[in-house]
């Protein structure tokens, strides 16, 4: 399981991607990622790579 941290970026929310996940996706800083709903969750893919990562949606919350 990969952990993605959310951070404040001005008035927006950003996501921190670990280097290992970026390598799996074949992405670098400045690339565009596409998040697509699937029947079981979501697919994440970049314009640069044919690699897709699938993940399941959950309603569980980990409040710190």
Phi, psi and omega in degrees: 000136178260139177260129177243120180269140176263138180228159175279133175229089187064235178266009182250175175244129178252161180241132176268120177258125176298150180305324180298318180292321176299320178295319178297322179280342183071038182245157176227168180307131180100345177291162176253132177252146179245124178257118184239128175295142174233169179302331183252005182158243183216158173241140178238124182216149177255163174292332185282331190235151174275353181290136175239144173244129178255142175215154184268141175283148178220154177259359179291141178239136176253087180281128181272000000 
